Amino acid sequence: MKRKIFVKDSSRVLKCTVAALVLGVSIAGAKAGNVFIKDIDPNHNSVLDVPNASTAPGTGIQLFHFFGAGGDNQIWTFKPTGDNDGSFFIVNKHSGLVLDVPSSSTDDGVQLIQFSPQGGNNQKWFVMLRVRIGNRGESQLQPFSGSISAAVTNQFGPALLVNKNSRKVVDIQGNSLQDGTHILQFSSNGGPNQQFLFVDAP
């Protein structure tokens, strides 16, 4: 059975210091695995997708409807970078290329691409999750360090993906859920188009 991470984002996440990012949150029992990166709208099933299952470096990432079992071009693996700060490479299962901010841009509105692994900070990502604290419903945004997996329980909410270089977040352009909508980097604004669920994938 597929499990999801349910989360609410916050525009305040980018006020986290680098020190806070380094601390991370390890989740016991989480296993390495492949995931679909899905929008949070309960009435839609759209995921991050490499168009036409391209294996070409520089291909722009889009939003596209989920193919049931899902194609490998819609499946991503989060691999630790080895920087000991909780950052990940996000690797497409089909192409083997990584999620990349072209030319290390720090501008809003730049479409994300897949590219050959180069090891630059523009290819490294922090995963921010809202963690429930105590029994009163309080929650706190914390960076996740560990293996992304369906073993992560629903006490963790939707994820915010933050680029290590630009400190911008992954964003669905114009909050549109139409097939082919560009996936961008953008300043964090707390919008639903900047929040994602992880769904276990084959």
ZATORVEX-446017 format. One record per residue: residue in one letter; chain; residue number from 1; y, x, z of N, C-alpha, C in turn. Coordinates in nm, 2 decimals. Layout:
N
{'A', 'A', NUM, {Y, X, Z}, {Y, X, Z}, {Y, X, Z}}
...
END
This chain:
202
{'M', 'A', 1, {-0.12, 0.08, 0.00}, {0.00, 0.00, 0.00}, {0.12, 0.09, 0.00}}
{'K', 'A', 2, {0.22, 0.05, -0.08}, {0.34, 0.13, -0.09}, {0.43, 0.10, 0.03}}
{'R', 'A', 3, {0.49, 0.21, 0.08}, {0.58, 0.19, 0.20}, {0.72, 0.24, 0.16}}
{'K', 'A', 4, {0.82, 0.18, 0.21}, {0.96, 0.21, 0.18}, {1.04, 0.26, 0.30}}
{'I', 'A', 5, {1.14, 0.33, 0.27}, {1.24, 0.37, 0.37}, {1.36, 0.27, 0.36}}
{'F', 'A', 6, {1.38, 0.19, 0.46}, {1.49, 0.10, 0.46}, {1.61, 0.16, 0.53}}
{'V', 'A', 7, {1.73, 0.17, 0.46}, {1.84, 0.24, 0.52}, {1.98, 0.18, 0.49}}
{'K', 'A', 8, {2.07, 0.19, 0.57}, {2.21, 0.16, 0.54}, {2.29, 0.29, 0.54}}
{'D', 'A', 9, {2.37, 0.31, 0.44}, {2.45, 0.43, 0.42}, {2.58, 0.42, 0.49}}
{'S', 'A', 10, {2.66, 0.53, 0.50}, {2.79, 0.53, 0.56}, {2.88, 0.63, 0.49}}
{'S', 'A', 11, {3.01, 0.59, 0.47}, {3.10, 0.68, 0.40}, {3.13, 0.80, 0.49}}
{'R', 'A', 12, {3.09, 0.79, 0.62}, {3.12, 0.90, 0.71}, {3.02, 1.01, 0.70}}
{'V', 'A', 13, {2.92, 1.00, 0.62}, {2.81, 1.10, 0.62}, {2.86, 1.24, 0.58}}
{'L', 'A', 14, {2.96, 1.24, 0.49}, {3.00, 1.37, 0.45}, {3.09, 1.44, 0.55}}
{'K', 'A', 15, {3.12, 1.38, 0.66}, {3.19, 1.44, 0.77}, {3.10, 1.53, 0.85}}
{'C', 'A', 16, {2.97, 1.52, 0.82}, {2.87, 1.60, 0.89}, {2.90, 1.75, 0.87}}
{'T', 'A', 17, {2.90, 1.83, 0.97}, {2.92, 1.97, 0.95}, {2.80, 2.04, 0.89}}
{'V', 'A', 18, {2.82, 2.16, 0.84}, {2.71, 2.24, 0.78}, {2.61, 2.26, 0.90}}
{'A', 'A', 19, {2.66, 2.29, 1.02}, {2.57, 2.31, 1.13}, {2.48, 2.19, 1.15}}
{'A', 'A', 20, {2.53, 2.07, 1.14}, {2.45, 1.95, 1.16}, {2.34, 1.94, 1.05}}
{'L', 'A', 21, {2.38, 1.98, 0.93}, {2.28, 1.97, 0.82}, {2.17, 2.07, 0.84}}
{'V', 'A', 22, {2.20, 2.19, 0.90}, {2.10, 2.29, 0.93}, {2.00, 2.24, 1.03}}
{'L', 'A', 23, {2.04, 2.16, 1.13}, {1.95, 2.11, 1.23}, {1.83, 2.03, 1.18}}
{'G', 'A', 24, {1.86, 1.93, 1.10}, {1.75, 1.85, 1.03}, {1.68, 1.77, 1.13}}
{'V', 'A', 25, {1.59, 1.68, 1.08}, {1.51, 1.59, 1.16}, {1.37, 1.60, 1.10}}
{'S', 'A', 26, {1.28, 1.66, 1.17}, {1.14, 1.66, 1.12}, {1.06, 1.54, 1.17}}
{'I', 'A', 27, {0.98, 1.49, 1.08}, {0.91, 1.36, 1.11}, {0.76, 1.40, 1.12}}
{'A', 'A', 28, {0.70, 1.39, 1.23}, {0.56, 1.42, 1.25}, {0.47, 1.33, 1.17}}
{'G', 'A', 29, {0.37, 1.38, 1.10}, {0.28, 1.30, 1.03}, {0.32, 1.28, 0.88}}
{'A', 'A', 30, {0.44, 1.32, 0.84}, {0.48, 1.30, 0.70}, {0.40, 1.40, 0.62}}
{'K', 'A', 31, {0.36, 1.36, 0.50}, {0.28, 1.44, 0.41}, {0.36, 1.46, 0.28}}
{'A', 'A', 32, {0.33, 1.57, 0.21}, {0.39, 1.59, 0.08}, {0.34, 1.48, -0.01}}
{'G', 'A', 33, {0.43, 1.44, -0.10}, {0.39, 1.33, -0.20}, {0.49, 1.31, -0.30}}
{'N', 'A', 34, {0.45, 1.23, -0.40}, {0.54, 1.19, -0.51}, {0.60, 1.06, -0.47}}
{'V', 'A', 35, {0.73, 1.04, -0.51}, {0.80, 0.91, -0.48}, {0.87, 0.86, -0.61}}
{'F', 'A', 36, {0.89, 0.73, -0.61}, {1.00, 0.67, -0.69}, {1.12, 0.66, -0.61}}
{'I', 'A', 37, {1.24, 0.69, -0.67}, {1.37, 0.68, -0.60}, {1.43, 0.55, -0.65}}
{'K', 'A', 38, {1.43, 0.45, -0.57}, {1.46, 0.31, -0.61}, {1.60, 0.27, -0.56}}
{'D', 'A', 39, {1.67, 0.18, -0.63}, {1.79, 0.12, -0.58}, {1.75, 0.02, -0.46}}
{'I', 'A', 40, {1.85, -0.01, -0.38}, {1.81, -0.09, -0.26}, {1.82, -0.24, -0.28}}
{'D', 'A', 41, {1.86, -0.29, -0.40}, {1.87, -0.43, -0.43}, {1.73, -0.49, -0.42}}
{'P', 'A', 42, {1.71, -0.59, -0.33}, {1.58, -0.65, -0.32}, {1.54, -0.73, -0.44}}
{'N', 'A', 43, {1.63, -0.77, -0.52}, {1.61, -0.85, -0.64}, {1.58, -0.77, -0.77}}
{'H', 'A', 44, {1.59, -0.64, -0.76}, {1.56, -0.56, -0.87}, {1.46, -0.45, -0.84}}
{'N', 'A', 45, {1.40, -0.40, -0.94}, {1.31, -0.29, -0.93}, {1.35, -0.18, -1.03}}
{'S', 'A', 46, {1.45, -0.11, -1.00}, {1.51, -0.01, -1.09}, {1.50, 0.13, -1.02}}
{'V', 'A', 47, {1.46, 0.23, -1.09}, {1.44, 0.36, -1.03}, {1.51, 0.47, -1.12}}
{'L', 'A', 48, {1.52, 0.59, -1.06}, {1.57, 0.71, -1.13}, {1.47, 0.74, -1.24}}
{'D', 'A', 49, {1.52, 0.77, -1.36}, {1.43, 0.78, -1.48}, {1.48, 0.89, -1.57}}
{'V', 'A', 50, {1.39, 0.97, -1.63}, {1.42, 1.06, -1.74}, {1.40, 0.98, -1.87}}
{'P', 'A', 51, {1.50, 0.96, -1.95}, {1.49, 0.88, -2.07}, {1.38, 0.93, -2.17}}
{'N', 'A', 52, {1.30, 0.83, -2.21}, {1.20, 0.86, -2.32}, {1.11, 0.97, -2.28}}
{'A', 'A', 53, {1.09, 0.99, -2.14}, {1.00, 1.09, -2.09}, {1.03, 1.23, -2.15}}
{'S', 'A', 54, {1.16, 1.26, -2.17}, {1.20, 1.38, -2.23}, {1.16, 1.50, -2.14}}
{'T', 'A', 55, {1.13, 1.61, -2.20}, {1.10, 1.74, -2.13}, {1.21, 1.84, -2.16}}
{'A', 'A', 56, {1.32, 1.79, -2.22}, {1.43, 1.88, -2.26}, {1.53, 1.91, -2.15}}
{'P', 'A', 57, {1.56, 2.03, -2.12}, {1.66, 2.06, -2.02}, {1.79, 2.00, -2.07}}
{'G', 'A', 58, {1.87, 1.95, -1.97}, {2.00, 1.89, -2.01}, {2.00, 1.74, -2.03}}
{'T', 'A', 59, {1.88, 1.68, -2.03}, {1.87, 1.54, -2.05}, {1.93, 1.46, -1.93}}
{'G', 'A', 60, {2.02, 1.37, -1.96}, {2.09, 1.29, -1.85}, {1.99, 1.20, -1.78}}
{'I', 'A', 61, {2.01, 1.18, -1.65}, {1.93, 1.09, -1.57}, {1.99, 0.95, -1.58}}
{'Q', 'A', 62, {1.90, 0.85, -1.59}, {1.94, 0.71, -1.59}, {1.87, 0.62, -1.49}}
{'L', 'A', 63, {1.92, 0.50, -1.48}, {1.85, 0.40, -1.40}, {1.77, 0.32, -1.50}}
{'F', 'A', 64, {1.64, 0.28, -1.47}, {1.56, 0.21, -1.56}, {1.46, 0.13, -1.47}}
{'H', 'A', 65, {1.42, 0.01, -1.53}, {1.33, -0.07, -1.46}, {1.20, 0.00, -1.43}}
{'F', 'A', 66, {1.14, -0.04, -1.32}, {1.02, 0.02, -1.27}, {0.90, -0.04, -1.35}}
{'F', 'A', 67, {0.81, 0.05, -1.40}, {0.70, 0.02, -1.48}, {0.58, -0.02, -1.41}}
{'G', 'A', 68, {0.59, -0.09, -1.30}, {0.46, -0.13, -1.22}, {0.40, -0.01, -1.16}}
{'A', 'A', 69, {0.30, 0.05, -1.23}, {0.24, 0.17, -1.18}, {0.34, 0.29, -1.19}}
{'G', 'A', 70, {0.43, 0.28, -1.28}, {0.53, 0.38, -1.30}, {0.49, 0.50, -1.39}}
{'G', 'A', 71, {0.58, 0.54, -1.48}, {0.55, 0.66, -1.56}, {0.58, 0.78, -1.49}}
{'D', 'A', 72, {0.52, 0.89, -1.53}, {0.55, 1.02, -1.46}, {0.70, 1.06, -1.47}}
{'N', 'A', 73, {0.77, 1.01, -1.57}, {0.91, 1.04, -1.59}, {0.99, 0.97, -1.49}}
{'Q', 'A', 74, {0.93, 0.88, -1.41}, {1.00, 0.81, -1.30}, {0.96, 0.85, -1.16}}
{'I', 'A', 75, {0.88, 0.96, -1.16}, {0.82, 1.00, -1.03}, {0.88, 1.14, -1.00}}
{'W', 'A', 76, {0.92, 1.16, -0.87}, {0.99, 1.28, -0.83}, {0.92, 1.34, -0.70}}
{'T', 'A', 77, {0.92, 1.47, -0.70}, {0.87, 1.54, -0.58}, {0.98, 1.62, -0.51}}
{'F', 'A', 78, {0.99, 1.60, -0.38}, {1.09, 1.68, -0.30}, {1.02, 1.80, -0.25}}
{'K', 'A', 79, {1.07, 1.92, -0.30}, {1.02, 2.05, -0.26}, {1.12, 2.13, -0.18}}
{'P', 'A', 80, {1.09, 2.17, -0.06}, {1.18, 2.25, 0.02}, {1.23, 2.37, -0.06}}
{'T', 'A', 81, {1.36, 2.40, -0.05}, {1.41, 2.52, -0.12}, {1.38, 2.65, -0.06}}
{'G', 'A', 82, {1.34, 2.65, 0.07}, {1.32, 2.78, 0.14}, {1.44, 2.83, 0.20}}
{'D', 'A', 83, {1.55, 2.76, 0.20}, {1.68, 2.80, 0.26}, {1.69, 2.78, 0.41}}
{'N', 'A', 84, {1.58, 2.71, 0.46}, {1.58, 2.69, 0.61}, {1.70, 2.61, 0.65}}
{'D', 'A', 85, {1.75, 2.52, 0.57}, {1.86, 2.43, 0.61}, {1.83, 2.28, 0.58}}
{'G', 'A', 86, {1.70, 2.25, 0.54}, {1.66, 2.11, 0.52}, {1.68, 2.07, 0.37}}
{'S', 'A', 87, {1.73, 2.16, 0.28}, {1.75, 2.12, 0.15}, {1.63, 2.12, 0.06}}
{'F', 'A', 88, {1.63, 2.04, -0.04}, {1.52, 2.02, -0.13}, {1.56, 2.04, -0.28}}
{'F', 'A', 89, {1.46, 2.08, -0.36}, {1.47, 2.06, -0.50}, {1.40, 1.93, -0.53}}
{'I', 'A', 90, {1.46, 1.85, -0.62}, {1.40, 1.72, -0.66}, {1.34, 1.74, -0.80}}
{'V', 'A', 91, {1.21, 1.74, -0.81}, {1.14, 1.78, -0.93}, {1.08, 1.66, -1.00}}
{'N', 'A', 92, {1.11, 1.64, -1.13}, {1.05, 1.54, -1.20}, {0.90, 1.57, -1.23}}
{'K', 'A', 93, {0.81, 1.48, -1.21}, {0.67, 1.50, -1.22}, {0.63, 1.53, -1.37}}
{'H', 'A', 94, {0.69, 1.46, -1.46}, {0.65, 1.47, -1.60}, {0.70, 1.60, -1.66}}
{'S', 'A', 95, {0.83, 1.63, -1.64}, {0.89, 1.75, -1.71}, {0.88, 1.88, -1.63}}
{'G', 'A', 96, {0.86, 1.86, -1.50}, {0.87, 1.98, -1.41}, {1.01, 2.04, -1.39}}
{'L', 'A', 97, {1.11, 1.97, -1.45}, {1.25, 2.01, -1.43}, {1.31, 1.95, -1.31}}
{'V', 'A', 98, {1.42, 2.00, -1.26}, {1.48, 1.96, -1.14}, {1.61, 1.88, -1.16}}
{'L', 'A', 99, {1.64, 1.80, -1.06}, {1.77, 1.72, -1.06}, {1.88, 1.82, -1.04}}
{'D', 'A', 100, {1.98, 1.81, -1.13}, {2.08, 1.92, -1.14}, {2.22, 1.86, -1.17}}
{'V', 'A', 101, {2.32, 1.92, -1.10}, {2.46, 1.89, -1.14}, {2.51, 1.99, -1.24}}
{'P', 'A', 102, {2.54, 1.95, -1.36}, {2.56, 2.05, -1.47}, {2.69, 2.13, -1.44}}
{'S', 'A', 103, {2.67, 2.26, -1.47}, {2.78, 2.36, -1.46}, {2.83, 2.37, -1.31}}
{'S', 'A', 104, {2.75, 2.33, -1.22}, {2.79, 2.33, -1.08}, {2.92, 2.26, -1.05}}
{'S', 'A', 105, {2.94, 2.15, -1.13}, {3.07, 2.07, -1.11}, {3.08, 2.01, -0.97}}
{'T', 'A', 106, {3.21, 2.01, -0.93}, {3.24, 1.93, -0.80}, {3.32, 1.81, -0.83}}
{'D', 'A', 107, {3.32, 1.77, -0.96}, {3.40, 1.65, -1.00}, {3.32, 1.52, -0.97}}
{'D', 'A', 108, {3.39, 1.41, -0.94}, {3.33, 1.28, -0.94}, {3.30, 1.24, -1.08}}
{'G', 'A', 109, {3.19, 1.16, -1.09}, {3.16, 1.10, -1.22}, {3.08, 1.18, -1.32}}
{'V', 'A', 110, {3.04, 1.30, -1.27}, {2.95, 1.38, -1.36}, {2.81, 1.33, -1.36}}
{'Q', 'A', 111, {2.76, 1.30, -1.48}, {2.62, 1.26, -1.49}, {2.52, 1.37, -1.45}}
{'L', 'A', 112, {2.42, 1.33, -1.37}, {2.32, 1.42, -1.33}, {2.22, 1.44, -1.45}}
{'I', 'A', 113, {2.16, 1.56, -1.45}, {2.07, 1.60, -1.56}, {1.94, 1.65, -1.50}}
{'Q', 'A', 114, {1.84, 1.67, -1.58}, {1.73, 1.75, -1.54}, {1.75, 1.89, -1.61}}
{'F', 'A', 115, {1.71, 1.99, -1.54}, {1.73, 2.13, -1.59}, {1.62, 2.22, -1.53}}
{'S', 'A', 116, {1.61, 2.33, -1.60}, {1.51, 2.43, -1.56}, {1.55, 2.49, -1.42}}
{'P', 'A', 117, {1.46, 2.51, -1.33}, {1.49, 2.56, -1.20}, {1.56, 2.69, -1.21}}
{'Q', 'A', 118, {1.68, 2.70, -1.15}, {1.76, 2.82, -1.15}, {1.78, 2.87, -1.01}}
{'G', 'A', 119, {1.76, 2.78, -0.91}, {1.78, 2.82, -0.77}, {1.92, 2.81, -0.72}}
{'G', 'A', 120, {2.02, 2.75, -0.80}, {2.15, 2.74, -0.76}, {2.17, 2.62, -0.67}}
{'N', 'A', 121, {2.28, 2.62, -0.59}, {2.30, 2.52, -0.49}, {2.33, 2.38, -0.56}}
{'N', 'A', 122, {2.37, 2.38, -0.69}, {2.39, 2.26, -0.77}, {2.25, 2.19, -0.80}}
{'Q', 'A', 123, {2.14, 2.26, -0.76}, {2.01, 2.20, -0.78}, {1.94, 2.17, -0.65}}
{'K', 'A', 124, {2.02, 2.18, -0.54}, {1.96, 2.16, -0.40}, {2.03, 2.04, -0.34}}
{'W', 'A', 125, {1.95, 1.96, -0.27}, {1.99, 1.83, -0.22}, {1.95, 1.81, -0.07}}
{'F', 'A', 126, {2.04, 1.75, 0.00}, {2.01, 1.71, 0.14}, {1.97, 1.56, 0.14}}
{'V', 'A', 127, {1.88, 1.52, 0.22}, {1.84, 1.38, 0.23}, {1.89, 1.33, 0.37}}
{'M', 'A', 128, {1.98, 1.24, 0.36}, {2.04, 1.18, 0.49}, {1.98, 1.05, 0.51}}
{'L', 'A', 129, {1.92, 1.03, 0.63}, {1.86, 0.90, 0.67}, {1.93, 0.84, 0.79}}
{'R', 'A', 130, {1.93, 0.71, 0.80}, {1.99, 0.64, 0.92}, {1.87, 0.62, 1.01}}
{'V', 'A', 131, {1.88, 0.68, 1.13}, {1.77, 0.68, 1.23}, {1.81, 0.59, 1.34}}
{'R', 'A', 132, {1.72, 0.50, 1.38}, {1.75, 0.41, 1.49}, {1.74, 0.48, 1.62}}
{'I', 'A', 133, {1.84, 0.46, 1.71}, {1.84, 0.52, 1.84}, {1.83, 0.42, 1.95}}
{'G', 'A', 134, {1.73, 0.43, 2.03}, {1.71, 0.34, 2.14}, {1.67, 0.20, 2.10}}
{'N', 'A', 135, {1.68, 0.11, 2.19}, {1.64, -0.03, 2.16}, {1.75, -0.13, 2.14}}
{'R', 'A', 136, {1.87, -0.08, 2.12}, {1.98, -0.18, 2.11}, {2.03, -0.19, 1.96}}
{'G', 'A', 137, {1.96, -0.13, 1.87}, {1.99, -0.14, 1.73}, {2.09, -0.04, 1.68}}
{'E', 'A', 138, {2.13, 0.06, 1.77}, {2.22, 0.16, 1.73}, {2.14, 0.25, 1.63}}
{'S', 'A', 139, {2.22, 0.32, 1.54}, {2.16, 0.41, 1.45}, {2.26, 0.52, 1.42}}
{'Q', 'A', 140, {2.20, 0.63, 1.37}, {2.28, 0.75, 1.35}, {2.23, 0.82, 1.22}}
{'L', 'A', 141, {2.32, 0.86, 1.13}, {2.29, 0.94, 1.01}, {2.25, 1.08, 1.05}}
{'Q', 'A', 142, {2.13, 1.12, 1.00}, {2.08, 1.25, 1.03}, {2.02, 1.31, 0.91}}
{'P', 'A', 143, {2.03, 1.44, 0.89}, {1.96, 1.50, 0.78}, {1.81, 1.51, 0.80}}
{'F', 'A', 144, {1.73, 1.49, 0.70}, {1.58, 1.49, 0.71}, {1.53, 1.62, 0.66}}
{'S', 'A', 145, {1.45, 1.69, 0.74}, {1.38, 1.81, 0.69}, {1.23, 1.79, 0.72}}
{'G', 'A', 146, {1.15, 1.81, 0.62}, {1.01, 1.78, 0.63}, {0.96, 1.74, 0.49}}
{'S', 'A', 147, {0.84, 1.68, 0.49}, {0.79, 1.63, 0.36}, {0.82, 1.48, 0.34}}
{'I', 'A', 148, {0.89, 1.45, 0.22}, {0.91, 1.31, 0.19}, {0.78, 1.25, 0.16}}
{'S', 'A', 149, {0.76, 1.13, 0.22}, {0.62, 1.07, 0.20}, {0.62, 0.93, 0.25}}
{'A', 'A', 150, {0.52, 0.86, 0.21}, {0.50, 0.72, 0.25}, {0.47, 0.71, 0.40}}
{'A', 'A', 151, {0.44, 0.83, 0.46}, {0.41, 0.83, 0.60}, {0.54, 0.81, 0.68}}
{'V', 'A', 152, {0.65, 0.82, 0.62}, {0.78, 0.80, 0.69}, {0.79, 0.65, 0.72}}
{'T', 'A', 153, {0.80, 0.61, 0.84}, {0.80, 0.46, 0.87}, {0.93, 0.40, 0.86}}
{'N', 'A', 154, {0.93, 0.26, 0.87}, {1.05, 0.19, 0.85}, {1.15, 0.20, 0.96}}
{'Q', 'A', 155, {1.13, 0.29, 1.06}, {1.24, 0.31, 1.15}, {1.35, 0.40, 1.09}}
{'F', 'A', 156, {1.32, 0.45, 0.97}, {1.42, 0.52, 0.90}, {1.47, 0.44, 0.78}}
{'G', 'A', 157, {1.60, 0.44, 0.75}, {1.65, 0.35, 0.65}, {1.68, 0.41, 0.52}}
{'P', 'A', 158, {1.75, 0.35, 0.43}, {1.78, 0.40, 0.30}, {1.84, 0.53, 0.30}}
{'A', 'A', 159, {1.81, 0.61, 0.20}, {1.86, 0.75, 0.19}, {1.98, 0.77, 0.11}}
{'L', 'A', 160, {2.06, 0.87, 0.16}, {2.17, 0.92, 0.08}, {2.14, 1.06, 0.04}}
{'L', 'A', 161, {2.15, 1.09, -0.09}, {2.12, 1.22, -0.14}, {2.25, 1.30, -0.17}}
{'V', 'A', 162, {2.26, 1.41, -0.10}, {2.39, 1.49, -0.10}, {2.36, 1.63, -0.17}}
{'N', 'A', 163, {2.44, 1.66, -0.27}, {2.43, 1.79, -0.33}, {2.48, 1.90, -0.24}}
{'K', 'A', 164, {2.41, 2.01, -0.24}, {2.45, 2.12, -0.15}, {2.57, 2.19, -0.19}}
{'N', 'A', 165, {2.59, 2.19, -0.32}, {2.71, 2.26, -0.38}, {2.84, 2.18, -0.37}}
{'S', 'A', 166, {2.83, 2.06, -0.42}, {2.95, 1.98, -0.43}, {2.98, 1.89, -0.31}}
{'R', 'A', 167, {2.88, 1.86, -0.23}, {2.88, 1.77, -0.12}, {2.91, 1.62, -0.17}}
{'K', 'A', 168, {2.89, 1.60, -0.30}, {2.89, 1.47, -0.35}, {2.75, 1.41, -0.34}}
{'V', 'A', 169, {2.75, 1.27, -0.36}, {2.62, 1.20, -0.34}, {2.57, 1.15, -0.48}}
{'V', 'A', 170, {2.44, 1.12, -0.49}, {2.39, 1.05, -0.60}, {2.44, 0.91, -0.61}}
{'D', 'A', 171, {2.48, 0.86, -0.72}, {2.55, 0.74, -0.74}, {2.51, 0.67, -0.87}}
{'I', 'A', 172, {2.49, 0.54, -0.86}, {2.46, 0.45, -0.97}, {2.59, 0.41, -1.03}}
{'Q', 'A', 173, {2.62, 0.45, -1.15}, {2.75, 0.42, -1.21}, {2.79, 0.27, -1.21}}
{'G', 'A', 174, {2.91, 0.25, -1.15}, {2.96, 0.11, -1.15}, {2.88, 0.01, -1.08}}
{'N', 'A', 175, {2.79, 0.05, -0.99}, {2.70, -0.04, -0.92}, {2.62, -0.13, -1.01}}
{'S', 'A', 176, {2.60, -0.08, -1.13}, {2.52, -0.16, -1.23}, {2.37, -0.14, -1.22}}
{'L', 'A', 177, {2.29, -0.24, -1.24}, {2.15, -0.23, -1.24}, {2.09, -0.25, -1.38}}
{'Q', 'A', 178, {2.17, -0.23, -1.48}, {2.13, -0.24, -1.62}, {2.05, -0.12, -1.66}}
{'D', 'A', 179, {1.94, -0.14, -1.74}, {1.87, -0.03, -1.79}, {1.96, 0.07, -1.86}}
{'G', 'A', 180, {1.95, 0.20, -1.84}, {2.03, 0.30, -1.91}, {2.16, 0.33, -1.84}}
{'T', 'A', 181, {2.18, 0.27, -1.72}, {2.30, 0.31, -1.64}, {2.29, 0.45, -1.60}}
{'H', 'A', 182, {2.40, 0.53, -1.61}, {2.40, 0.67, -1.58}, {2.39, 0.69, -1.43}}
{'I', 'A', 183, {2.32, 0.80, -1.39}, {2.32, 0.84, -1.25}, {2.42, 0.96, -1.24}}
{'L', 'A', 184, {2.51, 0.94, -1.15}, {2.62, 1.04, -1.13}, {2.62, 1.11, -1.00}}
{'Q', 'A', 185, {2.71, 1.20, -0.98}, {2.75, 1.25, -0.85}, {2.89, 1.19, -0.82}}
{'F', 'A', 186, {2.91, 1.15, -0.70}, {3.04, 1.08, -0.67}, {3.06, 1.10, -0.52}}
{'S', 'A', 187, {3.19, 1.10, -0.48}, {3.23, 1.10, -0.34}, {3.16, 0.99, -0.26}}
{'S', 'A', 188, {3.12, 1.01, -0.14}, {3.05, 0.91, -0.06}, {3.15, 0.80, -0.03}}
{'N', 'A', 189, {3.11, 0.67, -0.05}, {3.20, 0.56, -0.02}, {3.13, 0.45, 0.05}}
{'G', 'A', 190, {3.00, 0.47, 0.09}, {2.93, 0.37, 0.16}, {2.88, 0.26, 0.08}}
{'G', 'A', 191, {2.89, 0.26, -0.06}, {2.85, 0.15, -0.14}, {2.70, 0.15, -0.15}}
{'P', 'A', 192, {2.64, 0.03, -0.19}, {2.50, 0.01, -0.21}, {2.44, 0.10, -0.32}}
{'N', 'A', 193, {2.53, 0.13, -0.42}, {2.49, 0.21, -0.53}, {2.47, 0.36, -0.50}}
{'Q', 'A', 194, {2.49, 0.39, -0.37}, {2.47, 0.53, -0.33}, {2.36, 0.54, -0.23}}
{'Q', 'A', 195, {2.28, 0.43, -0.21}, {2.17, 0.42, -0.12}, {2.04, 0.40, -0.20}}
{'F', 'A', 196, {1.94, 0.47, -0.15}, {1.81, 0.46, -0.22}, {1.69, 0.45, -0.13}}
{'L', 'A', 197, {1.59, 0.39, -0.18}, {1.46, 0.38, -0.11}, {1.36, 0.47, -0.17}}
{'F', 'A', 198, {1.27, 0.53, -0.09}, {1.16, 0.61, -0.15}, {1.04, 0.52, -0.14}}
{'V', 'A', 199, {0.97, 0.51, -0.26}, {0.85, 0.43, -0.27}, {0.73, 0.53, -0.31}}
{'D', 'A', 200, {0.63, 0.53, -0.23}, {0.51, 0.61, -0.26}, {0.46, 0.60, -0.40}}
{'A', 'A', 201, {0.43, 0.71, -0.47}, {0.39, 0.71, -0.61}, {0.26, 0.79, -0.62}}
{'P', 'A', 202, {0.19, 0.76, -0.73}, {0.06, 0.84, -0.75}, {0.09, 0.98, -0.78}}
END
